[in-house]
């Protein structure tokens, strides 16, 4: 038999007809950095095309994104004050709480996800409460996350997304949300979050770099994959509605392992470093922008992701809406 696979590659029409995987705009989530002080707004130098937004700008951006078909945003707050216990994080009038309420009022159908961590709000830059030895206290941090999540729920959030990697936090969050009547608030757990070098630009954007040490005692060691399956299994058992692998591009093998092992919605986070290195290549003419973004995003779908958090969401949606 004369087998010629090239027959199904002869034209754009046939290639589209037999294409196995597609990137859906409504499966994309756009991260937004929202500032408490107007003076902190503006372009992020290490992330070309991305800016810190005032509250009004975040609402306008959400409205535009929704019109383009991007129906979900992930909020990060840049507070006006920091302390050792992240008090601005659980303040009912904090910047994320106000952003949740404002976006839901302006664009009620927008699916609003709030990142749930403390690194942007602590003066030491770590993701939780420190003990007397300078280590992150797991259980004290979980209690702080629960306190903050309730204020997000009160503001009208659709999803809380704990990104701290503390043990037991999903169970504590689910129990507390349910006990306070917020049974409809979902949990998207950063279940396999690695201690990655690809987070550098984000730390500039959010002002969240640790003032000493690093986060390797709570974020995952990059060489480990089986451990990620254990972390994901624990979060599902504790009540996570969606689980996540972060970063995305350098961990596609982990994404595929998770897809094969678990039948729950799976998210990936196409992180700041992945975004910025491609932007640098685009600016220098080393890579073709549109084809590269398309290939990048479809790699996440092909690996098994249902939800893609990416700074390219708006760019991609604009092109799809005009095609």
N, C-alpha and C positions, 0 to 999 in steps of 0.2 A: 504494500500500500504506500502511495506517495503522500507522505504527511508534510504539509507546508503550513506551519503556524503563521507565517507571514501573510497569509490570505486575510487574516483578521486584523491586520495592521495597515492595510493599504490606504485608508483614508481616515480623516478625523471622524467621519460619521460612524464607520464601523468600529473604530477604537472606542468611541463613546458608547456604542450599542452593547459591547461585550465587557465594558469596564466593570471590574469586580468590586471596587470600593469607591465611595464618594464622600466628600467633605460637605456636611450640612451646615449652613450658616447658623441655623438655630441650635446647633450643638456646640457652638463656640461661646466662650465666656470672656468678657473683656475686664481685665483688672483696672481699677481706678484708685489713684492716690488722692485723698481728700485732705486738705489742710485746715487747721483751726485758725491760723493767722494768714491773712491775705499776703503778707510779706514773704511767706514761704512758698507761694504758688509760682509756677513758671516751668520752663523746660528743664528736663533732667539731662545733664551734659553727657552722661554715659549711656543714655537710652534715647538716641535721636528719634524724634517724632512722638515722644511720650512726655507728658507734663504733670506736675502736681496741680491739682485743681482746687479752686475755692468751692464752697458749697453750691453757689449758683451755677458755676461752670460744670460741676458734677451732674447737676440736674439737667442742664442743657445737653451735656454729652450723653446722658442716659436717654434722653428724648431722641437724639439723633441716631444713636445705636439701635434703638427699638425700631425706628423707621427704616433702618437698613436691614432689619431681620435678626440682629443680635439681641436676643431676648433675656440675656443674663449678664449681670455684672458682679464682680468680686471686689469688695471694698477694703481698702487699707487706710488707716487714719494716720495723720501726721499731727500730733497734739501740740498744744502751746505750752505744756509743762510736763516734766518727767520727775519721778521720784523712785525710791527703792521698791515700792509696792504697787506701781502702775495704777495709781488712783485715778488718773485721767481716763483709763480704759473702762472702768466700771461706773464712771460718772454718767448718770442718765442724760445729762446735757453734753456729753462728749461728742467729738466730731463725727464718729461713726454712727452714733445713735441719731444725731441730727440729720446726717446724710441718708440714713435708712428712711426716716420719716418723710424727708423732703422728696426723695425719689419715688417712694410709693404713692405719695400724694399727686405728684406730677405725671407719673407713668405707672398707674396702678397695676398693669399687667407685667411690668418688668420683674423678673425673678431676681431678687436681691440676696446675694450671699455675702456674709460678713466673715472675713478672716478673723479667727479667734486665737490671739497670741498676745504676748506682753512685751516683746522685744522693742517695739516702737515707743513704748510708754515707760520703760524703766530707765533710770539714769545710768545703770551699769550695762544695759544693752542685752542682757540675757533674757530668756523666754519665760522666766518665772521668779519666784521668791528665793532669795539666797539664804542659806543657813549660816551658822556661825563660822563655818569653815570656808565659806565662799562658794559652796556647791549649790546647784539648783535643788531645792526641796520639792520632791515630786508631789506629795500630798497637799502641802500648802499651796502649791501652784494650781493643782486641780481645783481646790476650793475657790481660788481667785478666778479661774476660768468659768466656773459655774456662776459666780456672782456677776461676771461680765455678760455671759450668755443671756441671763435673765433680762438685763437691760436692753440687749439687742432684740430679744423677743418682744419686750414691751413696746419697742419702737416700731415693730411691724416687720421684722426680718423674715425672710422665707427659709433661709438656711444659715446655720452656724457652721463654720469650717475650722475646727481646731487644728492648728499647725505646729503645736508645741512639742509633740512626741512624748508627753508625759504618760506613764502607765496608768490605765484605768480611767482616763478622762472621758471616754465615750460613754461608759456606763454611768458615771456621775452626771454627765450632762443630760443624758436621756432621762434618768430618774428625776432630776430636778425640773427639767422642762415639763415633763408629764405631771409631776406633782403640783406644778403651778398653773396647769391648764393649757400649756403650750404644746399639745400633742401634735399639732399640725406643723410645727417647726422641724425641718429636717436637719440631719447631721451629715455633712460631707467631711469625712475624716482624712486628713493628710496621714494615711496609714503607713506608707513606706516613703518617708522623707529622709533623704540622704544628706550627710554632712558634706555638701558639694562646694567645689570651687566656682560653680556657675552662678552663685547668688550675689556676686560682688556688686553689680550695678543696682540691684534692688536695695542693698544696704545704703547706698547713697540716696536713692529715691525716698526711702522710708526713714532714714536716719537711725538705722537699727543695728549698726555694727557693735559687737560686744567690746566693752572698754578694757577687758582683760580676758585671757584664755580664749577658748573657742567653744563650739557647741557639740563636740564629738562625744560627750558623755550622755547626750540624749538623742541627737540625730544619728541615723544609721551609718555604719561603716560602708563606704562605696563598694568594696569587693564582695559584699554579702548579698545573695539572692534568696536562698532558702529562708533566711531570717525575715525577709520581706513577706513571704507567704505566711509566716507565723504571725507577724504584726497585723496583716490584713485579716486573717482568720479571727484574731482576738477582737478587732474592731467590729467585725460583722456580728460576732457573738454578743458583743456589748450593745449592739443596736444601731450601728452606722447604716445610713440609708445609701450612701455613696462612699466608695473608697478611692484613694488617689495614690498615684506614684509620682514622685517629684524628686529630681527633674524628669523631663520626658525624653529628650533626644538621646542622651547617653545611657538611658535605662530602658530601651525598647525591649530588651530581652526580659526584663522584669515585668513589663507591661504584658507581654505575651504569656509569661508564666501565670500571671494573675488572671488573665482572661480565660486561660485553659482550666484554672483551678476553681474559680468562683463565678457563680451566676448572679452577680449583682452589678448595678451600674458602676462603671469604672472610669475615673477621670485621670487625666494627665495634666501636669503644669509645665508648659513650654516656658521656661524661666528666663529671667532677665539676661543672664549671660549668653544663653542661646540666641536670644533676640539681638543683643548688642553685637555679637561677633558677626552675625549675618549682615546687620546694618553697616558695619565697618567694611565688609566685603562689597556690599552694594555701592557704597560711596566711592570706593576705589575702582569700580568697574570690573571687579574680579568675578562676580557672579551676576547672573541675570535675575533681577528681582522677582518678577512675577512667577516665573517657572520654579525658582527655588522655594518660594513660599508655598506654592501649590504642592510641590514634592514633599516638603517638610510636613505639612498638615496631613496629607494623605498617609504618610508613614505612621502617624499616630493611630489613624483609623485602621490601617492594615494590621497594626500590632494588636488591636483589640479595644482601643479606647472608645467609650461612648461620649464622653464630655472632654472638650479640649479648652483649657484655660491658656490664652495666648495674647500677647501684645499685638499680634498681627490680625486680630479679629476684625477690627474696623477696616483695615486696609483690604482684607480679603472680601468682606461683605460689600464694600463699595464697588469692587470690580465685578462681583456677581450680580449686583443690582443693575449695573450698566450694560451687562452682556446680553 
